[in-house]
Amino acid sequence: MILAVNEGGGVERWKTPQEWSVERSSIANKKAYAQRHGYTLTTKDTSLKRRYSHEWREGWEKVDILRQTMREYPDAEWFWWLDTYTFIMEPELSLESYLLEDIDKKAYRSVEHFNPLGIKTDIPYVSTMNQPVDMILAQDCGGFNLGSFFIRRSDWTDLLLDAWWDPVLYEQMHMFWEHKEQDCLEVLYSQQPWIRERLGFVSLKAINSFPDGACEDQKDDKRYFYNKKDRDFIVNMAGCNFGDRSCWDEYEYFRNLKTELHRPWYKLW
C-alpha cells in the first residue's frame, strides 16, 4: 500500500490545521487496514523534490514513486496507490478476496463497457486473450481515476512506467495536459495497443466511490457516488479542496459514518 502524503505542506503554501488533521486521519485509516490484513504500508512525500526543482512536475512524480517503491520492496507482487483524500470504509474486506483473486473475471478489458472520454475502441493489434491484468483502474466522469489504483510487478509494468515517465512526453505536453499524469496515461492507452492488453477496469464504486459534490455534472448518476446501503469499500474525496467543498468536513463525515456503520451491536443501545 502506497499512501501519498505531503509532509512539507505543499509547494505554494503551508497546510492549515485542518489539512494536517485530514492527513493524520488518512494515515491512521490506512495503517489500521494494513495491520489488520498483514499488508505493508509505506507513506511517500509528494511535495516538490530537488529532482523536480527545474520544472513543475508535482502530480507526475506518482510514476517515479511507484518505480522507487518497487525497488524498495522487491518481493511484493501487487502495489496499491492511494491519494491522501481516500478513506477505507469497509476494513474487514481483504484485497485478495475482494478484488485480486480472479481479477480476470472481475475486471472488464475494454472501454466499450464505459467510455466517458469517448476513446476509440477499435484500435488494431489488441488481444486480451490469455493476457493477465497487470493494472486495475476505475473511470469517473472525467476519465481515468488515479486516486486509488492497483499495479502488479511485471515486465509489462516496467515498460509502462518507462513510457509514462518519458521526459519527452512531459516536456512537450505538461502545459497542455490539465490532469498531468492522468492525461498522459489516457493518451498512451488510446494510442498504444500493447498498453491495452494488460489493463483492466472496475467500477468507480469498487475502488474510488465519490462523495456528493464530486462529478457535479453527473450528480444523478448512481454509478459514481458513495451509498452507505451499498457499503462501498473506499471513498475518494477527489477535488474536495475546490469550490464550495471542504476536505475536512467531508473527511470528518466519512470517518464518523464508518464508526457508525461498524459500531458493535451491543453499543447500539
N, C-alpha and C positions, 0 to 999 in steps of 0.2 A: 504494500500500500504506500503510495507516494502522495503526501499531502503538501500542497503548495501554500506557503505562508510568506509573509513579508515582514521579516523581523526588524528591518531598518526603518519602516514607516513610509515607504514609498519613495519615489524619485521627485515628486513635485511638492509634497507637503508631509508633515508629520501626521501620524494616525491620532485620532481622537480616542478618549477613554472608551467610548462605545465600540470602536473598531478593535481596540485591544481586547475588550470583553468577548466580542464575537470570535476573535482568533483563538482565545483561550478555550472557549466552549467548543469550537470546532476541533481543536487538537484533542481535548478530553473525550469527545464523542468518538473519534477515530481510534484513539488509544484503547478505550474500553472495548471497542469492537474487535480490534486486533488481538488483545489479550484473551478475549472470550474464545476466539477460534484458533489461536495459535499462529496468527499471521505476524509478519514483520511490518512495522510502520516506520517509515522514515520521513521526516519533515525537511522540506527543501525551501531555502530562502529564494524568492523570486524577485527581490529588489535588484536594482541595477548593479551589475558587477563591473569590475575593471575591464573584463574581457569584452564588454559591450560599450565601454565608455566613449568610443568614437562614433557611436550611432545609437539611435533609439530602436532598441530591439526587444524591449520588455514585452512579454507575451510569447515571442518566438523562442525564448530560452527553454520553453517546455520541452522541445525536442532534444536540446542539449542535455537537460537534466535527465531525461529518460535514458540517454546513452550513458551518462555518468553512473546512474543507478544500476544499470545492467552490468556495468563493470564492477561496481561495488558489491553486488550480490550475484556472483557467477553461477550459483546453484539454483537460483529462483527461475521458475518457468513463466509464470504469469505476473504482470505488473498492473496495478490498478491506480490510475491517476485520479486525484480528487482536488478540485479547487477549494479554497477556503470556505466559500459560501455554500457548501454542501452539508447535509446533515442526515445521518443514517437513522431512519425511523423504526426499522424492524431488526434489531441487533441479533435476534435469535437465528436469523437466516444465515447459513454459511454460503460462501461464494460457490463452493463446489455443487451443492445440491440445488441452489437457486439458479445458477447460470452456467458455470463452466462445464459441468458434466453434460454430455450430449449437446454441446453448444451448436454442433452442426444441424441439429434438429430444432433448436430454439431460436436460431437467427435466420433472417431472410437475406439472400445473397444479391438481390437486385433492387435498385431503387424504383422499379416499376410498382412495387408494393406501396411506396410512399415517397413522393418526389417533390418536396416544396420548392426546390431550386430549379426544377424543370431540366435536370441533367439529361443529356442524350442517353438513351438506354440501349441502343443497338450498336454499340461500339464493337468492332470485329476482334477476332482472336482472343476472346474471353471464354474460359471454361472453368466453372467451379466444380466440375465433376471430379470427385476423389481429391479435391484440394481442401486442406483443413482451414479453419478460421483462425487467423493469427491476430486479428484486431477486431474489437467489438465496439461499435458506436451506436449512438441514437441520433435521430434528427429531430429538430424542433421547427418552429415556424420560419426560422431564418436560415436553416441548413444544418450542417453537421454541428453537433454539440460536443465540445471538448471539455466540459466541466467535470465529467465523470466518464472515463472510458477505460478499456482493457486492451493490453497488448502482450503478445506472447513472444518469448525469445525464439528467434529462428533466423535463417539466412535471409528470408524474405523481409523480416523486420529490419535487419541491418541495412538492406538496400533501401527500404522505405525511409528510414531515418536519415540516410545519406542524401536522398533526393529531397526530403522535406527540409533539411538544414542547408541545402545548397546555397552558398552565398550569392551565386549568380541570380537566382530567383529573388532573393531578398533585396539585393542592390537595385534590381530593375523594378520591383513591384511594391516595395514596402510603403511607398507614398500613395499607392492606389488601392491596396487591399485594406479595407476598413477593419476587417476582423483578423488581420495578420495571419497567424499560423493556421487558423481555420480556413480562410480563403485559399491559402496555399494548398492544403490537403484536398479541398474540394476541386481545385483546378487539376491537381495530379490525378485524382480519381476520375475526373471527366475525360482526361486525355491519355492516360497510361493504362492500357489493358491489363498489364501484369499486376497492378495495384488492386484492381477489382477482384482478382481471383481468390484472394485470401481475406477479404474484408467482409465482415458480417454485421448486419444491423439488427437491433432490437427496438422495441417501442420506447418512446421517451419516458413513459411512466415506469419502465422497468429499472432504469438506472439514472434518471435525470428529471423526475417529476417536478413540474414548475408550481410555484405558489400563484395565487391570484395576483394580477398586476403585471405578470410577465406575458409576453406574446399578446399584447393588448388587442391587436387586430384579429386575433383568434380566440377571444375571451369566452366564446360559447362552445368551443371545440373541446370536448371532454378528454380527448387523447393527450392533451398537454398537461393537465393540471392535477395536483395532488387532491385526493379524496380519501378521507380517513376511513370511509366504508370499504374502500379497496385495499387499505393498508399497504400503500406503495412503499417499496423498500427504502428509497432515498429521495430526498427533496433537494433541488438545486435552485438557490435563490439568485440566479444569474441576473445581472443588471439591477440589483437592489440598491445600488448607490447612484441611480439616475432618476430624474424626475421627482415625483412625489413619494416614491417608495423609501423605506428605511430599512437598511440591512439589520440594524439592531432589533427593531420591532419585529421583523419577520423571523429573525433567528430566535428571539425570545418566545414568539408564538409557537414555533415548531418544537422548541426544547420543552416547553410546558405541555404541549399536546402529546409528545412522546411519553412524558411522565404519566400523563392521564391515561393513555392507551395501555400502558404496561404496569399500571398500579395493581398490586396483588389483590386478589378477590376479597381477602379478609380486611383490606383497608378501604373498601368501597362504602362502608357504612360508618 
